[in-house]
Amino acid sequence: MKSRIIGLTGSIATGKSTVSKYLIKKGYKVVDADKITHELMKKDNINYVEIVKHFGNSILDKDDEIDRKKLANIVFSDENKLNALNNLTHPNIFNKINETIEESDEKIIFLDIALLIEFIKNNIWNISLDEIWLVYVNKDIQLERLMKRNNFSEKEAKIRIKAQMDIDEKIKYSDFILYNDRDLEYLYKQIDERLNLYESN
């Protein structure tokens, strides 16, 4: 049986993780690209080796693990360095996602990937998707939530948001928009209605 593969994406602080947790609670398989990314960045794993070779030992903590905050501060203020990091790590992440899909026999598999649409737009995505879900909020809410969630200044939050593709541009690439500008009940209702379409077919 071929699984239905759904890409789940958004932008920073739009609520993608909230949707993922709800899908998992309902019993759906969610492949979390962030978890795979972090796993591959652990000491002596393939992306750890590549990142340290490129960025040097100054990004390591006292246990010789990659300090993600140090790395983020380097790459989010320099587009060339961010591109270098992505080029080093993404092929291995995509391979691991593909392996996970191939090993699964679930009817529906969600791929939780923050930069999914950026990958598609830049022609570096090589995994077939049946559709794309976008978790959306307007930019004012996004900025407010990010500042509150990460205790960022407005300037820090805007740098993080600017490093990603414009949320309104992402709508053009998406098959289904989840509006997360109200309460959780409203968000969950949209998810349930969409899932019911699949289950009834």
C-alpha angles and dihedrals in degrees: 000000000000113000121230104241115209122186112217115198145148136149131278112302096004094116105260092140090053089056091047092052091050092050091049090049088054090054101257122139112247120188106206112208091194091058091048090048092052092046093052089048094057118111114296094001117128099264092042090060093047095046096048091046090054104036100030135229094298089086092060126099127222090281092052091250119133111269099222093197091056091047092047092052089055099046102037091059095048122049093199092055091047090052090048091052091048093049091051097048111027100074091056092046092051091049091053092048090051091050091052092051093048092051093052129085097188119137091229128023122188119206109207103205124157096199098038096122092044088055092049094046091050093047095240097115115098104171118102115239129193092205145339127238117201122200104212139192128158119263096256092056091043092054093046093049094047093050091049097042098047099027089240127162114241089257093052092048093049091051090054093047093046090053088067131064115273109274092225090054089055091063090072091062097045132094097197129026120208109200110213100180097106134043129316092256090062092048094048092047090059091050093048093049092052093046091049089060090060096043092051093053 
